């Protein structure tokens, strides 16, 4: 049951909420953190617009 609090702490660390990583993990270098955010941005750009289909009906 300790997995969920650890995952929450890790996501808070990756998001910049806390400065220290959770117990059992090492701090990320600026390069690793930049790669994480870059991959996240690429995933967002790849999937943006896929779920919303706008239908224009002209009466």
PyMOL Python script that loads the backbone (N, CA, C, O; Angstrom):
from pymol import cmd

cmd.read_pdbstr("""\
ATOM      1  N   UNK A   1       0.814  -1.190   0.000  1.00  0.00           N
ATOM      2  CA  UNK A   1       0.000   0.000   0.000  1.00  0.00           C
ATOM      3  C   UNK A   1       0.862   1.260   0.000  1.00  0.00           C
ATOM      4  O   UNK A   1       0.333   2.371  -0.040  1.00  0.00           O
ATOM      5  N   UNK A   2       2.166   1.099   0.044  1.00  0.00           N
ATOM      6  CA  UNK A   2       3.043   2.268   0.038  1.00  0.00           C
ATOM      7  C   UNK A   2       3.331   2.758  -1.378  1.00  0.00           C
ATOM      8  O   UNK A   2       3.968   3.796  -1.559  1.00  0.00           O
ATOM      9  N   UNK A   3       2.866   2.016  -2.378  1.00  0.00           N
ATOM     10  CA  UNK A   3       3.133   2.390  -3.759  1.00  0.00           C
ATOM     11  C   UNK A   3       2.419   3.677  -4.140  1.00  0.00           C
ATOM     12  O   UNK A   3       3.008   4.535  -4.796  1.00  0.00           O
ATOM     13  N   UNK A   4       1.180   3.825  -3.747  1.00  0.00           N
ATOM     14  CA  UNK A   4       0.405   5.005  -4.113  1.00  0.00           C
ATOM     15  C   UNK A   4       0.975   6.296  -3.514  1.00  0.00           C
ATOM     16  O   UNK A   4       1.104   7.278  -4.246  1.00  0.00           O
ATOM     17  N   UNK A   5       1.322   6.347  -2.226  1.00  0.00           N
ATOM     18  CA  UNK A   5       1.948   7.573  -1.710  1.00  0.00           C
ATOM     19  C   UNK A   5       3.305   7.866  -2.362  1.00  0.00           C
ATOM     20  O   UNK A   5       3.654   9.027  -2.577  1.00  0.00           O
ATOM     21  N   UNK A   6       4.072   6.808  -2.678  1.00  0.00           N
ATOM     22  CA  UNK A   6       5.362   7.025  -3.338  1.00  0.00           C
ATOM     23  C   UNK A   6       5.153   7.585  -4.739  1.00  0.00           C
ATOM     24  O   UNK A   6       5.871   8.491  -5.161  1.00  0.00           O
ATOM     25  N   UNK A   7       4.165   7.045  -5.466  1.00  0.00           N
ATOM     26  CA  UNK A   7       3.868   7.538  -6.804  1.00  0.00           C
ATOM     27  C   UNK A   7       3.409   8.991  -6.756  1.00  0.00           C
ATOM     28  O   UNK A   7       3.795   9.795  -7.604  1.00  0.00           O
ATOM     29  N   UNK A   8       2.590   9.326  -5.770  1.00  0.00           N
ATOM     30  CA  UNK A   8       2.139  10.714  -5.598  1.00  0.00           C
ATOM     31  C   UNK A   8       3.324  11.629  -5.321  1.00  0.00           C
ATOM     32  O   UNK A   8       3.410  12.721  -5.881  1.00  0.00           O
ATOM     33  N   UNK A   9       4.236  11.188  -4.462  1.00  0.00           N
ATOM     34  CA  UNK A   9       5.419  11.991  -4.149  1.00  0.00           C
ATOM     35  C   UNK A   9       6.320  12.142  -5.371  1.00  0.00           C
ATOM     36  O   UNK A   9       6.904  13.205  -5.578  1.00  0.00           O
ATOM     37  N   UNK A  10       6.439  11.091  -6.181  1.00  0.00           N
ATOM     38  CA  UNK A  10       7.271  11.170  -7.382  1.00  0.00           C
ATOM     39  C   UNK A  10       6.664  12.122  -8.404  1.00  0.00           C
ATOM     40  O   UNK A  10       7.388  12.901  -9.025  1.00  0.00           O
ATOM     41  N   UNK A  11       5.354  12.073  -8.588  1.00  0.00           N
ATOM     42  CA  UNK A  11       4.701  12.996  -9.515  1.00  0.00           C
ATOM     43  C   UNK A  11       4.797  14.439  -9.029  1.00  0.00           C
ATOM     44  O   UNK A  11       4.939  15.358  -9.836  1.00  0.00           O
ATOM     45  N   UNK A  12       4.719  14.640  -7.723  1.00  0.00           N
ATOM     46  CA  UNK A  12       4.897  15.989  -7.182  1.00  0.00           C
ATOM     47  C   UNK A  12       6.320  16.480  -7.423  1.00  0.00           C
ATOM     48  O   UNK A  12       6.528  17.659  -7.707  1.00  0.00           O
ATOM     49  N   UNK A  13       7.294  15.592  -7.313  1.00  0.00           N
ATOM     50  CA  UNK A  13       8.688  15.965  -7.571  1.00  0.00           C
ATOM     51  C   UNK A  13       8.886  16.296  -9.048  1.00  0.00           C
ATOM     52  O   UNK A  13       9.527  17.293  -9.380  1.00  0.00           O
ATOM     53  N   UNK A  14       8.339  15.463  -9.937  1.00  0.00           N
ATOM     54  CA  UNK A  14       8.483  15.716 -11.368  1.00  0.00           C
ATOM     55  C   UNK A  14       7.770  16.992 -11.786  1.00  0.00           C
ATOM     56  O   UNK A  14       8.224  17.692 -12.691  1.00  0.00           O
ATOM     57  N   UNK A  15       6.657  17.297 -11.133  1.00  0.00           N
ATOM     58  CA  UNK A  15       5.909  18.504 -11.451  1.00  0.00           C
ATOM     59  C   UNK A  15       6.482  19.765 -10.846  1.00  0.00           C
ATOM     60  O   UNK A  15       6.049  20.866 -11.187  1.00  0.00           O
ATOM     61  N   UNK A  16       7.448  19.625  -9.953  1.00  0.00           N
ATOM     62  CA  UNK A  16       8.088  20.792  -9.362  1.00  0.00           C
ATOM     63  C   UNK A  16       7.449  21.275  -8.080  1.00  0.00           C
ATOM     64  O   UNK A  16       7.778  22.360  -7.598  1.00  0.00           O
ATOM     65  N   UNK A  17       6.542  20.496  -7.515  1.00  0.00           N
ATOM     66  CA  UNK A  17       5.891  20.899  -6.267  1.00  0.00           C
ATOM     67  C   UNK A  17       6.871  20.818  -5.105  1.00  0.00           C
ATOM     68  O   UNK A  17       6.918  21.710  -4.258  1.00  0.00           O
ATOM     69  N   UNK A  18       7.652  19.743  -5.070  1.00  0.00           N
ATOM     70  CA  UNK A  18       8.651  19.572  -4.017  1.00  0.00           C
ATOM     71  C   UNK A  18      10.045  19.560  -4.630  1.00  0.00           C
ATOM     72  O   UNK A  18      10.219  19.210  -5.797  1.00  0.00           O
ATOM     73  N   UNK A  19      11.029  19.946  -3.835  1.00  0.00           N
ATOM     74  CA  UNK A  19      12.406  19.978  -4.322  1.00  0.00           C
ATOM     75  C   UNK A  19      13.137  18.662  -4.119  1.00  0.00           C
ATOM     76  O   UNK A  19      14.066  18.349  -4.863  1.00  0.00           O
ATOM     77  N   UNK A  20      12.732  17.896  -3.129  1.00  0.00           N
ATOM     78  CA  UNK A  20      13.421  16.640  -2.813  1.00  0.00           C
ATOM     79  C   UNK A  20      12.654  15.457  -3.400  1.00  0.00           C
ATOM     80  O   UNK A  20      11.427  15.409  -3.314  1.00  0.00           O
ATOM     81  N   UNK A  21      13.369  14.504  -3.996  1.00  0.00           N
ATOM     82  CA  UNK A  21      12.685  13.316  -4.516  1.00  0.00           C
ATOM     83  C   UNK A  21      12.201  12.432  -3.374  1.00  0.00           C
ATOM     84  O   UNK A  21      12.683  12.558  -2.248  1.00  0.00           O
ATOM     85  N   UNK A  22      11.255  11.541  -3.651  1.00  0.00           N
ATOM     86  CA  UNK A  22      10.778  10.649  -2.591  1.00  0.00           C
ATOM     87  C   UNK A  22      11.863   9.671  -2.160  1.00  0.00           C
ATOM     88  O   UNK A  22      12.854   9.473  -2.863  1.00  0.00           O
ATOM     89  N   UNK A  23      11.663   9.069  -1.006  1.00  0.00           N
ATOM     90  CA  UNK A  23      12.630   8.099  -0.496  1.00  0.00           C
ATOM     91  C   UNK A  23      12.781   6.941  -1.479  1.00  0.00           C
ATOM     92  O   UNK A  23      11.799   6.453  -2.037  1.00  0.00           O
ATOM     93  N   UNK A  24      14.005   6.517  -1.678  1.00  0.00           N
ATOM     94  CA  UNK A  24      14.270   5.392  -2.558  1.00  0.00           C
ATOM     95  C   UNK A  24      14.545   5.776  -3.994  1.00  0.00           C
ATOM     96  O   UNK A  24      14.718   4.897  -4.839  1.00  0.00           O
ATOM     97  N   UNK A  25      14.592   7.057  -4.297  1.00  0.00           N
ATOM     98  CA  UNK A  25      14.918   7.488  -5.658  1.00  0.00           C
ATOM     99  C   UNK A  25      15.969   8.585  -5.597  1.00  0.00           C
ATOM    100  O   UNK A  25      16.078   9.315  -4.612  1.00  0.00           O
ATOM    101  N   UNK A  26      16.729   8.681  -6.663  1.00  0.00           N
ATOM    102  CA  UNK A  26      17.795   9.681  -6.702  1.00  0.00           C
ATOM    103  C   UNK A  26      17.278  10.952  -7.379  1.00  0.00           C
ATOM    104  O   UNK A  26      16.312  10.897  -8.140  1.00  0.00           O
ATOM    105  N   UNK A  27      17.905  12.081  -7.111  1.00  0.00           N
ATOM    106  CA  UNK A  27      17.487  13.318  -7.778  1.00  0.00           C
ATOM    107  C   UNK A  27      17.779  13.253  -9.279  1.00  0.00           C
ATOM    108  O   UNK A  27      18.783  12.675  -9.698  1.00  0.00           O
ATOM    109  N   UNK A  28      16.913  13.836 -10.067  1.00  0.00           N
ATOM    110  CA  UNK A  28      17.116  13.862 -11.509  1.00  0.00           C
ATOM    111  C   UNK A  28      18.014  15.034 -11.881  1.00  0.00           C
ATOM    112  O   UNK A  28      17.951  16.105 -11.279  1.00  0.00           O
ATOM    113  N   UNK A  29      18.844  14.805 -12.881  1.00  0.00           N
ATOM    114  CA  UNK A  29      19.679  15.891 -13.384  1.00  0.00           C
ATOM    115  C   UNK A  29      18.801  16.822 -14.220  1.00  0.00           C
ATOM    116  O   UNK A  29      17.709  16.430 -14.633  1.00  0.00           O
ATOM    117  N   UNK A  30      19.255  18.033 -14.472  1.00  0.00           N
ATOM    118  CA  UNK A  30      18.467  18.935 -15.313  1.00  0.00           C
ATOM    119  C   UNK A  30      18.220  18.365 -16.716  1.00  0.00           C
ATOM    120  O   UNK A  30      17.179  18.626 -17.318  1.00  0.00           O
ATOM    121  N   UNK A  31      19.170  17.596 -17.229  1.00  0.00           N
ATOM    122  CA  UNK A  31      18.991  16.981 -18.544  1.00  0.00           C
ATOM    123  C   UNK A  31      17.864  15.946 -18.514  1.00  0.00           C
ATOM    124  O   UNK A  31      17.021  15.916 -19.410  1.00  0.00           O
ATOM    125  N   UNK A  32      17.852  15.106 -17.490  1.00  0.00           N
ATOM    126  CA  UNK A  32      16.796  14.094 -17.369  1.00  0.00           C
ATOM    127  C   UNK A  32      15.428  14.738 -17.173  1.00  0.00           C
ATOM    128  O   UNK A  32      14.435  14.284 -17.742  1.00  0.00           O
ATOM    129  N   UNK A  33      15.381  15.777 -16.382  1.00  0.00           N
ATOM    130  CA  UNK A  33      14.118  16.477 -16.158  1.00  0.00           C
ATOM    131  C   UNK A  33      13.644  17.155 -17.446  1.00  0.00           C
ATOM    132  O   UNK A  33      12.449  17.159 -17.743  1.00  0.00           O
ATOM    133  N   UNK A  34      14.567  17.720 -18.201  1.00  0.00           N
ATOM    134  CA  UNK A  34      14.221  18.327 -19.485  1.00  0.00           C
ATOM    135  C   UNK A  34      13.725  17.307 -20.488  1.00  0.00           C
ATOM    136  O   UNK A  34      12.781  17.573 -21.233  1.00  0.00           O
ATOM    137  N   UNK A  35      14.359  16.129 -20.514  1.00  0.00           N
ATOM    138  CA  UNK A  35      13.895  15.062 -21.403  1.00  0.00           C
ATOM    139  C   UNK A  35      12.493  14.592 -21.020  1.00  0.00           C
ATOM    140  O   UNK A  35      11.661  14.332 -21.890  1.00  0.00           O
ATOM    141  N   UNK A  36      12.234  14.483 -19.716  1.00  0.00           N
ATOM    142  CA  UNK A  36      10.904  14.081 -19.254  1.00  0.00           C
ATOM    143  C   UNK A  36       9.856  15.071 -19.741  1.00  0.00           C
ATOM    144  O   UNK A  36       8.838  14.671 -20.306  1.00  0.00           O
ATOM    145  N   UNK A  37      10.100  16.364 -19.524  1.00  0.00           N
ATOM    146  CA  UNK A  37       9.124  17.372 -19.928  1.00  0.00           C
ATOM    147  C   UNK A  37       9.006  17.453 -21.443  1.00  0.00           C
ATOM    148  O   UNK A  37       7.917  17.705 -21.960  1.00  0.00           O
ATOM    149  N   UNK A  38      10.101  17.246 -22.164  1.00  0.00           N
ATOM    150  CA  UNK A  38      10.048  17.240 -23.625  1.00  0.00           C
ATOM    151  C   UNK A  38       9.209  16.094 -24.160  1.00  0.00           C
ATOM    152  O   UNK A  38       8.404  16.284 -25.072  1.00  0.00           O
ATOM    153  N   UNK A  39       9.392  14.900 -23.596  1.00  0.00           N
ATOM    154  CA  UNK A  39       8.581  13.753 -24.014  1.00  0.00           C
ATOM    155  C   UNK A  39       7.110  13.957 -23.666  1.00  0.00           C
ATOM    156  O   UNK A  39       6.223  13.563 -24.423  1.00  0.00           O
ATOM    157  N   UNK A  40       6.863  14.569 -22.527  1.00  0.00           N
ATOM    158  CA  UNK A  40       5.487  14.858 -22.136  1.00  0.00           C
ATOM    159  C   UNK A  40       4.841  15.839 -23.113  1.00  0.00           C
ATOM    160  O   UNK A  40       3.685  15.661 -23.497  1.00  0.00           O
ATOM    161  N   UNK A  41       5.575  16.863 -23.513  1.00  0.00           N
ATOM    162  CA  UNK A  41       5.052  17.832 -24.485  1.00  0.00           C
ATOM    163  C   UNK A  41       4.797  17.179 -25.841  1.00  0.00           C
ATOM    164  O   UNK A  41       3.798  17.478 -26.496  1.00  0.00           O
ATOM    165  N   UNK A  42       5.696  16.289 -26.266  1.00  0.00           N
ATOM    166  CA  UNK A  42       5.502  15.576 -27.536  1.00  0.00           C
ATOM    167  C   UNK A  42       4.254  14.705 -27.489  1.00  0.00           C
ATOM    168  O   UNK A  42       3.505  14.644 -28.465  1.00  0.00           O
ATOM    169  N   UNK A  43       4.024  14.035 -26.372  1.00  0.00           N
ATOM    170  CA  UNK A  43       2.831  13.200 -26.234  1.00  0.00           C
ATOM    171  C   UNK A  43       1.567  14.054 -26.265  1.00  0.00           C
ATOM    172  O   UNK A  43       0.565  13.658 -26.861  1.00  0.00           O
ATOM    173  N   UNK A  44       1.609  15.211 -25.634  1.00  0.00           N
ATOM    174  CA  UNK A  44       0.447  16.100 -25.632  1.00  0.00           C
ATOM    175  C   UNK A  44       0.167  16.607 -27.039  1.00  0.00           C
ATOM    176  O   UNK A  44      -0.987  16.633 -27.468  1.00  0.00           O
ATOM    177  N   UNK A  45       1.204  17.010 -27.761  1.00  0.00           N
ATOM    178  CA  UNK A  45       1.017  17.492 -29.129  1.00  0.00           C
ATOM    179  C   UNK A  45       0.543  16.385 -30.061  1.00  0.00           C
ATOM    180  O   UNK A  45      -0.251  16.638 -30.967  1.00  0.00           O
ATOM    181  N   UNK A  46       1.023  15.163 -29.850  1.00  0.00           N
ATOM    182  CA  UNK A  46       0.631  14.049 -30.712  1.00  0.00           C
ATOM    183  C   UNK A  46      -0.838  13.684 -30.539  1.00  0.00           C
ATOM    184  O   UNK A  46      -1.492  13.278 -31.499  1.00  0.00           O
ATOM    185  N   UNK A  47      -1.356  13.823 -29.333  1.00  0.00           N
ATOM    186  CA  UNK A  47      -2.724  13.400 -29.071  1.00  0.00           C
ATOM    187  C   UNK A  47      -3.714  14.551 -28.952  1.00  0.00           C
ATOM    188  O   UNK A  47      -4.896  14.309 -28.710  1.00  0.00           O
ATOM    189  N   UNK A  48      -3.276  15.777 -29.112  1.00  0.00           N
ATOM    190  CA  UNK A  48      -4.218  16.889 -28.996  1.00  0.00           C
ATOM    191  C   UNK A  48      -5.121  16.929 -30.228  1.00  0.00           C
ATOM    192  O   UNK A  48      -4.658  16.794 -31.361  1.00  0.00           O
ATOM    193  N   UNK A  49      -6.382  17.112 -29.990  1.00  0.00           N
ATOM    194  CA  UNK A  49      -7.351  17.166 -31.074  1.00  0.00           C
ATOM    195  C   UNK A  49      -7.899  15.820 -31.480  1.00  0.00           C
ATOM    196  O   UNK A  49      -8.803  15.762 -32.313  1.00  0.00           O
ATOM    197  N   UNK A  50      -7.393  14.741 -30.932  1.00  0.00           N
ATOM    198  CA  UNK A  50      -7.870  13.418 -31.314  1.00  0.00           C
ATOM    199  C   UNK A  50      -9.205  13.079 -30.659  1.00  0.00           C
ATOM    200  O   UNK A  50      -9.997  12.328 -31.228  1.00  0.00           O
ATOM    201  N   UNK A  51      -9.460  13.613 -29.489  1.00  0.00           N
ATOM    202  CA  UNK A  51     -10.665  13.238 -28.752  1.00  0.00           C
ATOM    203  C   UNK A  51     -11.837  14.167 -29.047  1.00  0.00           C
ATOM    204  O   UNK A  51     -12.991  13.778 -28.868  1.00  0.00           O
ATOM    205  N   UNK A  52     -11.561  15.371 -29.489  1.00  0.00           N
ATOM    206  CA  UNK A  52     -12.659  16.312 -29.711  1.00  0.00           C
ATOM    207  C   UNK A  52     -12.929  16.437 -31.208  1.00  0.00           C
ATOM    208  O   UNK A  52     -12.070  16.869 -31.976  1.00  0.00           O
ATOM    209  N   UNK A  53     -14.109  16.058 -31.594  1.00  0.00           N
ATOM    210  CA  UNK A  53     -14.531  16.185 -32.991  1.00  0.00           C
ATOM    211  C   UNK A  53     -15.577  17.301 -33.053  1.00  0.00           C
ATOM    212  O   UNK A  53     -16.688  17.160 -32.542  1.00  0.00           O
ATOM    213  N   UNK A  54     -15.199  18.401 -33.683  1.00  0.00           N
ATOM    214  CA  UNK A  54     -16.110  19.529 -33.794  1.00  0.00           C
ATOM    215  C   UNK A  54     -16.910  19.370 -35.077  1.00  0.00           C
ATOM    216  O   UNK A  54     -16.342  19.237 -36.161  1.00  0.00           O
ATOM    217  N   UNK A  55     -18.223  19.384 -34.950  1.00  0.00           N
ATOM    218  CA  UNK A  55     -19.100  19.254 -36.112  1.00  0.00           C
ATOM    219  C   UNK A  55     -19.812  20.587 -36.303  1.00  0.00           C
ATOM    220  O   UNK A  55     -20.537  21.051 -35.424  1.00  0.00           O
ATOM    221  N   UNK A  56     -19.596  21.186 -37.452  1.00  0.00           N
ATOM    222  CA  UNK A  56     -20.222  22.462 -37.762  1.00  0.00           C
ATOM    223  C   UNK A  56     -21.441  22.196 -38.634  1.00  0.00           C
ATOM    224  O   UNK A  56     -21.331  21.599 -39.705  1.00  0.00           O
ATOM    225  N   UNK A  57     -22.593  22.638 -38.172  1.00  0.00           N
ATOM    226  CA  UNK A  57     -23.828  22.467 -38.931  1.00  0.00           C
ATOM    227  C   UNK A  57     -24.348  23.851 -39.282  1.00  0.00           C
ATOM    228  O   UNK A  57     -24.606  24.670 -38.399  1.00  0.00           O
ATOM    229  N   UNK A  58     -24.499  24.106 -40.561  1.00  0.00           N
ATOM    230  CA  UNK A  58     -24.981  25.398 -41.037  1.00  0.00           C
ATOM    231  C   UNK A  58     -26.454  25.255 -41.407  1.00  0.00           C
ATOM    232  O   UNK A  58     -26.807  24.493 -42.307  1.00  0.00           O
ATOM    233  N   UNK A  59     -27.302  25.990 -40.708  1.00  0.00           N
ATOM    234  CA  UNK A  59     -28.736  25.931 -40.996  1.00  0.00           C
ATOM    235  C   UNK A  59     -29.126  27.045 -41.927  1.00  0.00           C
ATOM    236  O   UNK A  59     -30.296  27.165 -42.289  1.00  0.00           O
TER     237      UNK A  59
END
""", "prot")
cmd.dss("prot")
cmd.show_as("cartoon", "prot")
cmd.util.cbc("prot")
cmd.orient("prot")
